[in-house]
């Protein structure tokens, strides 16, 4: 027994050191994610603010409100029980996030600003409702921070992504340049792949697999 006790005493510091390193790594990852999103938001805000000062268009400001909520929820989110940190997941998530911050609010609108603002507003309402319902379970990488299956999440499993598709479509109607189209098409395709990756992680939880059986569609009712 004495030998076993000595062995355990020798292992315990190594386990504690490993746990401390893991905790430090998680805190560092959280800090980098928050700093990255905040920096991108400042970039987007400067572009859209300058565009609004010049044109008075409302569409970009609505998009800005949505992205501000991303910053806030990234700061207050709860720790994840499981996180998918695979390289492919990071790349897809990064593409789905970064693209929107480099769109340019330029080009001749295809529809009056009031129309695109209404479409964007509808998408924004879905996004904000989804984010507020998700609350501290919000995250950037696929993770399980608690399964949410109430409210707007009874319609589709990823209502925030559905709202983004609507809002991005409105932005393209207001600013239909080749640059914006290319960025948002690639970004939104990555967004759909990201939804699949998220469900791969969440499906490890029996509560989520039950939720998937009750709510059929991921993002687009009747299609995906």
N, C-alpha and C positions, 0 to 999 in steps of 0.2 A: 504493500500500500504506500509505503514511504517513497519507493521508486516512482510509482505512478503519480503521486502528488508532486514530486520534483519535476517529472516530465510535463505535467500540466502547467506547473508554475513557469516552465521554460517556454511553453507554447503561448501562454496567455499574452505576454508582451508583444509577440509577433502578430497575433490576431488584432490586438488593440492598435498597433501601429498601422496594420493594413486598413482597419476601419477608419482611422484618422486620415490616411491618405485618400481613401474613397470619399470621405466627407469633404476634404479640401478640394478634391477634383470636382465634386458636384457644385460646391460654392463658386469655384472659378468658372465653371460652365454657365451657371446662372448669371454671374456678373457679366461675362462676355456677351451672352444673349441679350441681356438688358441694354448694355452699352451699344451693341450693334443695331438693335431696333430703334433705340433713341436717336442714334446718329442718322439712320435712314429717314426717320420721321422729320428731323430738322431739314434734311435735304429736300424732301417732298414739300414741306411747309414753305420753304423759301421759294420754290418754283411756283407753287400754286398761289402763294400770296402775291408774287409779282404779276402773275397772269390775271388775278382778280383785280388788282389795282389798275391794270391796263384796260381790261375788257368788261369787268363787272359780272362775268359769268359765275353762276352759282354752283355749277356741277362739280368743279374741282373742290370747292369748300366742303361740299357734302362728303366727298371722298376723304378729305382731311379729317373730318370729325370721326369717321370710322377708324382711321389709322391711329388717331390719338387714343382710342379705346384699347387698341392693341398694346400700346406702350403701358397704359395703366394696368391692364390685366396681366401683362408680363411681369410687372413689378410685384403684384400682390398674389400671384398664383401659389397654390400649395405644392409641396414636394410630391414628386411622382413615385408611385409604387413600382412601376416598370417604365423604362424609356428605351425606345429603339434608336440606338446611336450608330447603326450601320452606315457605312460610307454612302451607299446608294440612297439611303433614306435622307441623309444630310444633304446630298446634292439635289434631290427632288424637292425637298422642303425649301432649300435655299432659292431654287429657281422660282418656285411658286410664290415666294415672299418678295424677292428682290425686284422682280420685273416691274411691279407697279410703281416703285419708287423712282424709276427712270423714264416713265412716260412723260411726254411733253405736251402741255396744254396749248397746242398751236393747231393751225389748220382751219379751214372753213367748215362750219357746222352743216350737217345734212338736215337737221331739224332745228326749229327755234329753241333757244336756250330754256324756255319755260317747259317745253316738252321733255327735253333730255334731263332737266332738273327733276321733273316729276318721276321719270323712270328711275333715275338714280336715287331719288328719295325713297321709292318703294323698295329698291334693293337695300338701301341703307337701313331702312326700318327692320328688314329681315335680319341683317347683319347685327345690328345693335341688340335686337331682341334675343338672337342666338347667343351673343357674347355675354349679355347680362344673365341669361338663363344658365349658361355654362359657368359663369363666375370664376371662382378660383381654380376650377378644373381646366381652364384655358391653358394651352401650351403651343409651342411652335413645332417641336419634334413630336412624332407619334409617341404617346405616353398614356398611362392610366393614372389620372389624378382624381378618380372617382367617376363612376358612370352616371351620366345625365340622360334621362329619357322622358322628360316631362315637357309640357308646353309645346313650343314650336318643334321640338324634337320628336313629336308624335307624327309629324307630317313627312319629314325626311330625316335621315340619320346625320346629315351634315348641312343644316340650314345656313350656316355662315358661308359655306362655299357656294351655295345656291345664290345667296344674296350678292356675293362677289361677282358671279357671272352676270347678273342683271346690272349691277353698278358699272362693271367694265364695259358692257355693251353700250350703256348710256354714254360713258366717256368717249367711246369710239365714234358714236353718232355726233358728239360735240366736237371731237378732235380727230377726224379720220385720216391720219397720216400713215404712210407705210411703216414708219418707225413704231408708232403706237400699236398698230395692228399686229406687227410681228412680235413685239414684246408681250402683249396681253394674250395672244393666241398661245405662245409658248408657256407663259405663266399659268394660264388656265388649264392647259393640258397637264402640266405638272401638278396643279391643284387636284385634279381628278385622280392622278396616280397617288398623290399624297393621301387622299381619302382611303384608297385601298390599303396603303401601308399602315395607316392609323388603325384600320379595322383588323389587320393582322395582329397588331399588338393588343388591342382591346378585346379581341375574341378569346384571349387567354383567360378572360374573366367570364364565368358562367352567366353572370347577370347580363353581360353585353350580348352573349350569344342568344339569350332569351329575347332581348330587345330586338336583335336583328330578325328574329322570326316574326315579330309583331309589326315592325316597320320595314317594308320591303325595299324601298328605294334609298339609295345613298344621297344623291344630290338633285337629280332631275326626275321628278315623278313620271313614270311611264317610259323612261329611257335609260337611266343609270342610277 
